[in-house]
Amino acid sequence: MTRIELFIKEKNVPITKMENDLGLPNRSIQLNRGIPKKYVDVIEGYLEENYGYDYDNSLIEVDEPESKPESIKIWNKNFVPNYKDGIERFQSNDGLWRRYKDTVVSLNKETGEIKVTKGYERVNDKEYDGEFGSYWLCVNGTKVYKFSK
């Protein structure tokens, strides 16, 4: 908000009366959109004459808006899946469900060896029951669910 807008707001200057007195088009001055630069000099003169306005540089920002925290929308975060495809999935740190084989498992083309990312190896052959169905544990504590068909 500029100095001139703040002054108009604080002194409760009737904008329609000011527009009529100055011969400006109706609704040409709206405080929520800002004052058009071509009318600033005329409005300053009117406010000096009638309301005692005496500031220089009327277009200087007085009330800087606070910066809003940037929000990033992540779709399906903490989404409870209803998968029935038999693919093993785990919930990653960001709350999204990832396919175990696509994310963690890789194939060495030269030797044909299947490699698993460190920490995502299976602890044992035991199956547990959880909130989304049966799962098995990785070394790092990640629960890998198999959504049965």
Helices and strands as residue ranges (DSSP letters): H 3-10, H 15-22, G 37-39, H 40-51, E 88-91, E 97-99, H 100-103, E 105-107, E 114-116, E 128-130, E 133-137, E 143-146
